Amino acid sequence: MMSEINFAKYRQIYFLGIGGIGMSALARFFNTQNYSIAGYDKVRTTLCEQLENEGMHIHYNDDVSLIPPQFLRADDTLVVYTPAIPKDHTEWNYLQEQQFTILKRAQVLGLISKHYQTIAVAGTHGKTTISTMTTHLLNSSSLKANGFLGGISKNYHSNMVLSSESKMVVTEADEFDRSFLNLFPNMALISSMDADHLDIYGEHEALQASFVSFVDQIHEQGTLVYKKGLPMPEKRSIQYYTYAIDNPEADFYASHIQLQNELYQFDLESPLGRFENLILGIPGIVNLENAIGASALAVLNGVKAHELREGLKTYQGVLRRFDYQIRTPKLVYIDDYAHHPEELKAFISSVRKIYPTRKLTGIFQPHLYSRTKDFAEGFAQSLSLLDQVFLMDIYPARELPIPGVSSEMIFKDIKIDDKHLTSKANLLELLKNHKFDVLLTMGAGDIDTFVKPLKTWLESK
């Protein structure tokens, strides 16, 4: 079915869940290809406002009558949806009944990528930073690249990077719902395979098996770069390279690592030689590891030493990824998307390396009942790395509540005394009774809606 889709047949594309980070990137892509774009989403976010300003028609109530009339023609309208759309959604069911051509976001991305030389970045964490960084490194070189990104690049102010000069595309390969099995890349990277999405996979082994299936889809004579130590059977006629922060047994690793003015300076050791005096433009030891992976992809594609040096130095990061909001001698405030125990551990540990003597306060909003149930102990261990914790209620996202599952499951096992359980409604009022040194907000739900109010309040003090 997928290979038979002819995009030229359609004049309009309607997006169910257009405000999602992956969905909005596709909407932006098709908008630049002169399709008429409209969509539905539940909440009018800043990203939705940007899409509206780019000429897309978006509404925020589940109501078929709000769909523009030209988008109700099944013969020349393609419908793209996200799996986050609930099965009882009125518009979703109407479009199915009217026999519209309906494709998942991942299917559409797979179809588009067939027309490009594709670099796909997979992993249970790190993929947004690595794919965004790789896109920037290629665009800082003579090669150039397009990018479908899972976050808003600060360099390009978008999650969609277009280059008319290049037939190369960098895309995230999302393991949720096995979406990445719609991709057949020329080159791929795997950053991590930690247990996650067990509501989909059931067992960690099933998730790992899906990554192996993803690797099986790399083109013959293609290339896989993966983090040293991952259980990856090297069994196909593709090239395999490993990377690590400072492990000389990896193919790509950093040497002569120094922390200067909160940024890492290092040399990149590789099978293609040593790349010296590199400076990463964003902080965090976790991002140094991401940079090794992105640099491996870049140099394997032909990025030169001076281009790599310039690209790493000018990389500005991704919104909500180690995202400094306030950075003064008296107060630091960083926002991050971390929502898995390993991500929290990596983020908090990275901050601790930069500010070893300062008090770290974290505000965390758990994401999904199922993830909280599966990893409550891991979340508690990671949050115990802080000096002070404010733990919010669970953000349900696509899920209904699970009886007996709440933030209390995490809270009771946090091994520090200065810990507080709070609802969203009470959060700001509770924080006003405390002073902060280094403050972190963490989570993938709607905790981002607190970032601006928090920043404003802190700056007013």
Beta strands, then each sheet from edge to edge (+ up, - down):
strand 1: 12-16
strand 2: 36-40
strand 3: 57-59
strand 4: 77-81
strand 5: 101-104
strand 6: 117-122
strand 7: 146-153
strand 8: 158-161
strand 9: 168-173
strand 10: 187-190
strand 11: 223-227
strand 12: 239-243
strand 13: 253-260
strand 14: 263-270
strand 15: 273-279
strand 16: 323-327
strand 17: 332-336
strand 18: 360-364
strand 19: 388-392
strand 20: 419-422
strand 21: 438-442
sheet 1: 3+ 2+ 1+ 4+ 5+
sheet 2: 8+ 7- 9- 6- 10- 11- 12-
sheet 3: 13+ 14- 15+
sheet 4: 16+ 17- 21- 18- 19- 20-
end
